[in-house]
Amino acid sequence: MHLADLPRDVTAPAASGPDDLLAAVRAIALGPLAQQVQSIDRDGHYPAGILKQLAAAGAMSAHLDAPVGAGDFFLAIQAMAQVSRVCGATGFMMWCQGVCGLYMQQSGNPALLGDALARHASGEALGGTAMSNPMKNYARIESLLLRAKPVEGGFIVNGTLPWVSNLGDGHYCGAVAAVLDGETPASREVMFLLRCGAPGVELRECPSFSAMEGTGTYGIRLKDYFVGAADLIAEPARPYIARIRAAFVLLQCGMGTGITQGAIDSMWDVEARLGHVNQFLDERPDALQAELDALNGRIRDLAKTPFDSSVDFFIAVLEARAHCTELCLRAAQSALLHQGARGYLMVSPVQRRVRESHFVAIVTPAIKHLRKEMARLATPAAA
């Protein structure tokens, strides 16, 4: 994946209310983003200019509390869905940017608030999330890949992460490392803001993916990387992550619902011409739309209390996220069947959405991860 030169015009009017924000997002998605979708998907073009336009419109900070956001999680999910309806890769990067802002604001660290958070919310600074490995670790799927040694003034971190998205020169991401006690990992972790251009950080190109190529995804290698107090998000990290985990997962729902809506749109596009034969397919656009509308209603209700730390609430969020995945897979495949050979062309949005839906199913938390966590948390001994 390669970073492209930034487009010149990266301005967008700030929205004064939810309707204005969504209208601004739609204009960006259907205008400049739609013109770049093929380049993003096929050429690995990283749409930094589009991300900055979306951020300037308030699309990636709507979930953050004042003064940088509206404190409206569902509005942020709706904005992400509008973009994902056109380009799933850009919708995913909106989540990366949005959840990184969440890390910063919820850290309570003055160095990550104020001007730093304002620059992030406005898109002047861009960031991602290196939390795939920690989330799998907390679900008892894999071990932590980063190790932190306490030193005077902070930590020295070493290790390698295979792929982290929405990165590039001057970018940053939230990461977690196991704190060493001598050579043995201690029973605590530290979460910090990892800065790509700092000494000890190496970004490595990833192999080509079948989709989501233009997402600024790299492998990260840390060699004696120093983390000071100014970049600490949480220590210990585990209680902090328990507090934000539902919000982390819930915010992803905009990707799945948006790609699903785009797939349903493609089904309606051929209804007048092919409806006489498409009526014999199992999944029809009206039924899928009704299911999506009901799912969006559930997500809207969950978004009212994104920081509810109860197990029951987290299970409900996991169930909604799993439903997003399952519906997205079904809708994308159904759209391909509805469009027939036209949808099988490499330039077809339908064919691209099939590949994007697979990403929704494997990005952390993957569908198997979601189901494992729901089963674990449903037991009385679950933590």
C-alpha positions in Angstrom: 0.0 0.0 0.0 1.4 3.4 -1.0 0.7 6.9 0.2 -0.3 9.3 -2.6 0.2 13.0 -2.8 -2.4 14.9 -0.9 -5.1 16.6 -3.0 -4.9 20.4 -2.9 -8.5 21.2 -1.7 -9.1 19.6 1.7 -11.6 22.1 3.1 -15.2 21.4 4.0 -17.7 23.6 5.8 -18.3 22.7 9.5 -21.7 21.3 10.1 -24.1 23.2 12.4 -26.3 20.2 13.2 -26.8 16.5 12.5 -28.7 17.0 9.2 -26.1 19.5 8.0 -23.3 17.1 8.9 -24.8 14.2 7.1 -25.6 16.3 4.1 -21.9 17.5 4.0 -20.7 13.9 4.3 -23.0 12.7 1.5 -21.7 15.5 -0.8 -18.1 14.4 -0.2 -19.0 10.7 -0.6 -20.9 11.1 -3.8 -18.5 13.7 -5.2 -14.8 13.5 -4.7 -14.8 10.2 -3.0 -16.8 8.4 -5.7 -14.3 9.7 -8.2 -11.4 8.1 -6.3 -13.0 4.7 -5.3 -11.3 2.7 -8.1 -7.9 4.2 -7.4 -8.3 3.5 -3.7 -9.4 -0.1 -4.3 -7.2 -1.1 -7.2 -4.1 1.2 -6.9 -3.7 1.6 -3.2 -4.3 5.3 -3.3 -4.5 6.7 0.3 -7.3 9.4 0.2 -5.8 11.7 2.8 -7.5 14.7 1.3 -10.9 13.1 1.5 -10.3 12.1 5.1 -9.4 15.7 5.9 -12.6 17.0 4.2 -14.7 14.5 6.2 -12.9 15.5 9.5 -13.4 19.2 8.7 -17.1 18.6 8.3 -17.2 17.0 11.8 -17.7 13.4 10.5 -14.9 11.8 12.5 -15.4 13.7 15.8 -19.2 13.7 16.2 -18.9 11.0 18.9 -16.4 13.0 20.9 -17.5 15.2 23.8 -17.5 19.0 23.6 -15.6 21.1 22.7 -14.4 19.0 19.8 -17.5 17.0 19.1 -21.2 16.6 19.6 -21.1 13.6 21.9 -23.4 11.8 19.5 -22.2 8.2 18.8 -25.0 7.4 16.5 -24.4 10.4 14.4 -20.8 9.3 13.9 -22.0 5.8 13.0 -24.4 7.3 10.4 -21.6 9.4 8.9 -19.4 6.4 8.6 -22.3 4.5 7.0 -22.8 7.2 4.4 -19.1 7.0 3.4 -19.0 3.2 3.5 -22.0 3.1 1.2 -19.7 4.5 -1.4 -16.2 3.2 -0.3 -15.7 0.7 2.5 -12.0 1.4 2.7 -12.6 5.1 3.5 -15.3 4.1 6.0 -12.8 1.9 7.7 -10.3 4.7 7.9 -13.0 7.0 9.4 -13.3 4.4 12.2 -9.5 4.3 12.7 -9.4 8.1 13.0 -12.5 8.2 15.1 -11.5 5.6 17.6 -8.0 7.1 17.9 -9.7 10.4 18.9 -11.7 8.4 21.5 -8.5 7.0 23.0 -7.1 10.5 23.3 -10.1 12.1 24.9 -10.8 9.2 27.3 -7.2 9.1 28.4 -7.5 12.2 30.6 -3.9 13.1 29.7 -3.7 16.9 29.3 -0.9 16.4 26.7 -3.4 14.4 24.5 -6.3 16.8 25.0 -6.5 20.5 24.2 -4.7 21.5 21.0 -3.6 17.9 20.2 -7.2 16.6 20.3 -8.5 19.6 18.4 -5.9 19.0 15.6 -6.9 15.4 15.5 -10.7 16.1 15.4 -10.2 18.6 12.6 -8.2 16.2 10.5 -5.0 18.4 10.7 -3.4 15.3 12.3 -4.3 11.7 11.3 -4.1 8.5 13.4 -5.1 4.9 13.6 -5.4 2.1 16.1 -3.0 -0.8 16.8 -5.5 -2.5 19.0 -6.2 -5.7 17.0 -3.5 -7.7 18.9 -4.6 -6.4 22.4 -8.3 -7.1 21.7 -7.4 -10.6 20.7 -5.2 -10.9 23.8 -8.0 -9.9 26.1 -10.3 -12.5 24.3 -7.6 -15.1 25.0 -6.8 -15.6 21.3 -3.2 -14.5 21.1 -0.3 -13.1 23.2 0.6 -9.4 23.3 3.3 -8.7 20.7 4.8 -5.5 22.2 6.9 -5.5 25.4 7.5 -2.4 27.6 10.4 -2.0 30.0 10.0 0.6 32.7 12.7 3.3 32.7 13.1 6.7 34.2 10.4 8.9 32.7 8.5 6.2 30.9 9.0 2.9 29.0 11.2 1.4 26.3 9.0 -0.7 23.9 10.1 -3.4 21.5 8.1 -5.7 19.3 6.4 -6.1 15.9 2.8 -5.7 14.8 1.9 -7.3 11.4 -0.5 -4.6 10.2 -1.9 -1.3 11.4 -4.1 1.0 9.3 -4.5 4.7 8.6 -0.7 5.3 9.1 1.9 7.3 7.2 4.5 10.0 7.8 3.5 12.1 10.8 0.6 9.8 11.8 0.2 8.0 15.1 -1.9 5.2 16.6 -3.0 3.8 20.0 -1.1 0.7 21.1 -0.7 -1.6 24.1 2.4 -3.3 25.4 2.9 -5.9 28.2 5.0 -4.3 31.0 8.0 -6.4 31.8 9.1 -7.3 35.3 12.7 -8.2 34.5 12.4 -10.5 31.6 8.9 -11.8 32.6 5.7 -10.0 31.5 4.0 -8.6 34.5 0.2 -8.7 35.1 -0.3 -5.3 33.7 -0.2 -3.4 30.4 0.4 0.1 29.3 -1.5 1.9 26.5 0.2 4.7 24.6 0.1 6.9 21.5 2.7 5.5 19.1 4.1 8.1 16.8 5.2 6.9 13.4 8.0 9.4 12.8 9.7 8.9 16.1 13.1 7.2 16.6 12.8 3.4 16.9 9.7 3.1 14.6 9.9 1.3 11.3 6.9 1.1 8.9 7.0 -1.9 6.6 4.9 -2.5 3.4 2.3 -5.2 3.7 1.5 -7.8 1.1 -1.3 -6.8 -1.3 -4.8 -7.5 0.0 -7.8 -8.5 -2.0 -9.5 -5.3 -0.9 -9.0 -2.3 1.3 -5.6 -1.5 -0.4 -5.8 2.2 0.1 -6.0 2.2 3.9 -2.5 3.2 4.7 -1.8 -0.2 6.3 1.7 -1.1 7.4 3.5 -3.5 9.6 5.2 -1.7 12.6 8.5 -2.7 14.1 9.6 -1.0 17.3 13.2 -1.1 18.4 13.9 0.6 21.8 11.0 3.0 21.2 10.7 5.5 24.1 7.2 6.3 25.5 7.1 9.3 27.8 4.4 10.6 30.1 3.0 12.9 27.4 2.0 9.9 25.2 0.5 7.7 27.9 -3.1 6.8 27.4 -3.6 4.4 30.3 -1.6 2.6 32.9 -2.7 0.1 33.8 -4.5 -0.4 30.4 -6.9 -3.2 31.3 -9.5 -1.2 33.3 -9.3 1.6 30.7 -10.0 -0.9 27.8 -12.8 -2.4 29.8 -14.4 1.0 29.9 -14.1 1.8 26.2 -14.4 -1.6 24.6 -18.1 -1.4 23.9 -17.6 2.1 22.3 -14.7 0.6 20.2 -16.8 -2.2 18.8 -20.0 -0.2 18.4 -18.4 2.5 16.4 -17.4 -0.1 13.8 -21.1 -0.7 12.9 -21.1 2.1 10.5 -18.8 0.1 8.1 -21.1 -2.9 8.0 -24.4 -1.0 7.7 -23.0 1.3 5.1 -21.6 -1.5 2.8 -24.9 -3.3 3.3 -26.9 -0.3 2.2 -24.7 0.1 -0.9 -25.3 -3.5 -1.8 -29.1 -3.0 -1.4 -28.9 0.1 -3.6 -27.2 -2.1 -6.3 -30.0 -4.6 -6.1 -32.6 -1.9 -6.7 -30.6 -0.5 -9.6 -31.4 -3.6 -11.7 -34.9 -4.3 -10.3 -36.8 -2.7 -13.2 -34.8 -4.7 -15.8 -34.2 -8.0 -14.0 -36.8 -8.1 -11.3 -38.8 -10.7 -13.3 -36.1 -13.2 -12.8 -34.4 -11.9 -9.6 -37.7 -12.5 -7.8 -36.6 -16.2 -7.6 -33.5 -15.4 -5.6 -33.6 -16.1 -1.9 -32.6 -12.6 -0.6 -34.6 -9.6 -1.9 -33.9 -5.9 -1.4 -37.1 -5.1 0.4 -36.5 -7.8 3.0 -32.9 -6.9 3.4 -33.8 -3.2 3.8 -36.3 -4.0 6.5 -33.7 -6.1 8.4 -31.1 -3.3 8.0 -33.6 -0.7 9.3 -34.3 -2.8 12.4 -30.6 -3.3 13.0 -30.0 0.4 12.7 -32.7 0.9 15.3 -30.9 -1.4 17.7 -27.6 0.4 17.1 -29.3 3.8 17.7 -30.4 2.6 21.1 -27.0 1.1 22.1 -25.3 4.4 21.0 -27.2 6.3 23.7 -24.9 4.7 26.4 -21.6 3.7 24.7 -19.7 3.6 27.9 -22.0 1.3 29.7 -19.4 -1.2 31.2 -21.8 -4.0 32.1 -21.4 -7.4 30.6 -25.0 -7.5 29.4 -24.5 -4.3 27.4 -21.2 -5.5 25.9 -22.9 -8.7 24.8 -25.6 -6.7 23.2 -23.0 -4.6 21.3 -21.2 -7.8 20.2 -24.5 -9.2 19.0 -25.2 -6.0 17.0 -21.7 -6.0 15.5 -22.1 -9.7 14.6 -25.4 -9.0 12.9 -23.8 -6.2 10.9 -21.2 -8.7 9.6 -23.7 -11.4 8.8 -26.1 -9.0 7.0 -23.3 -7.4 5.1 -22.0 -10.7 3.8 -25.5 -11.8 2.7 -26.4 -8.4 1.1 -23.1 -8.2 -0.8 -23.5 -11.7 -2.2 -27.1 -11.1 -3.0 -26.3 -7.9 -4.9 -23.8 -9.8 -7.0 -26.4 -12.5 -7.9 -29.0 -9.8 -8.6 -26.7 -7.9 -11.0 -25.3 -11.1 -12.7 -22.4 -10.8 -15.1 -22.3 -7.0 -14.8 -21.6 -7.3 -11.1 -18.8 -9.7 -11.8 -16.7 -7.1 -13.6 -13.6 -5.9 -11.7 -14.8 -2.3 -12.1 -18.2 -3.1 -10.6 -19.0 -1.6 -7.2 -20.9 -4.8 -6.5 -17.8 -7.0 -6.9 -15.8 -4.6 -4.7 -18.5 -4.7 -2.0 -18.2 -8.5 -1.9 -14.5 -8.1 -1.0 -15.3 -5.3 1.4 -17.9 -7.5 3.2 -15.2 -10.1 3.7 -13.1 -7.5 5.4 -16.0 -6.6 7.7 -16.0 -10.3 8.7 -12.3 -10.6 9.4 -11.3 -7.2 10.9 -10.9 -7.3 14.6 -13.2 -8.3 16.1 -13.7 -10.9 13.4 -16.9 -12.9 13.3 -15.3 -15.9 15.0 -13.8 -13.5 17.7 -17.3 -12.0 18.2 -18.9 -15.4 18.7 -16.1 -16.6 21.0 -16.5 -13.5 23.2 -20.3 -13.8 23.3 -20.0 -17.5 24.4 -17.4 -16.6 27.0 -19.2 -13.7 28.5 -22.5 -15.6 28.6 -20.9 -17.9 31.2 -21.3 -17.0 34.9 -17.5 -17.0 35.5 -16.9 -14.5 32.6 -14.7 -11.5 33.5 
